[in-house]
Every structure is written in C-alpha cells, then in structure tokens.
Amino acid sequence: MKRLALSLALLVGFSSVPMLVGGCDTTEHSKSTEVKNDGTTVKKETKTTENPDGSVTKTEKKDVDHPSTP
C-alpha cells in the first residue's frame, strides 16, 4: 500500500513539472533552400519564439555548401 501511494505521489509530482516551468512557444518557423548556377546550395532557417517572460527571440541559421572542385 505504501509503495502504491509513493508511486502515485511521484507520478503526480513529475507530471506537473512541465506545466509549472512552461516553455518557449514557436510563433514563426521557415526554411528555404536555394541552388545557384555554380552548384552552391544555400539553406536558410528562421525561427521566432516567445519566451515565458514575454520576450521574443529570433534565430537565423544559414548554411552554404560549395561543390567540390575536381
């Protein structure tokens, strides 16, 4: 009986943690890929998130892959 009560108490405790902490909400997310004439691939990713305190964070990522020259 004690084991069941302890298990239920731990289950309730751990399941409520995400609700108390909160998290970032993604408000906008976009990806684009562009291939240029010389074979170069440009990948762009933009992500806008709203933090629990109300501030907004914008993250931009850009990867450029150049083709290998023989």
N, C-alpha and C positions, 0 to 999 in steps of 0.2 A: 504493500500500500504506500509506504514511504517512497519507494522507487518510482511509482506512477506519479505521485504528487511532485516529486523533484523533476521528473522528466517533463511534465506539463508546465511547471514554472519556468524551466529553462527554455522550452519551446516558445512560450509567450514572450519571454524576455528577449530572445534573439529575433523573433519575427517583428517586434515593434521597433527595433533599432533603425531600419531604413526609413520608417515614417517620421521618426524624430530628427534624423540627420538631414533628410532632404537631399536634393541633388541638383545638378545643372540641367536645365531644360534647353534642348536644342531648338532654336527658333528658325534657323535657316541653315541649309546644307546644300552645297552644289559641287559638282565635279565636272571637269571638261578635259578632253584630250584633243590635241591638235598635232597633225603630222605635216611637217613642212616639205618643200620640194627636195631638199637635200637629204631627206630621211630622218631628220631630227624629230623626236617625239617630245612634246611639251605637255605635261599633266599638271593641272591646277585644281586645287581643292580649297574651298572656302567654307568655314563653319562659324556660325554665330550662336553663342549660348548665353542664357540669362542665369546668373548665379542666385543662390538663395537670398543674398542680401540685396538683390535688386540691380546690381551692376551688370553690365553687358560686356562680354569678351568676344573679340573677333579674331579668328585664327586663319591664316592663309598659308598654304603649302604649295610649293612649285618644284617639280622635278623635271629636269631636262636630260634626255638620253640621246647622246650623239652616236651615230652609227660608226662601227669600226671601219677604219680605212685600210684596204688591202695593200 
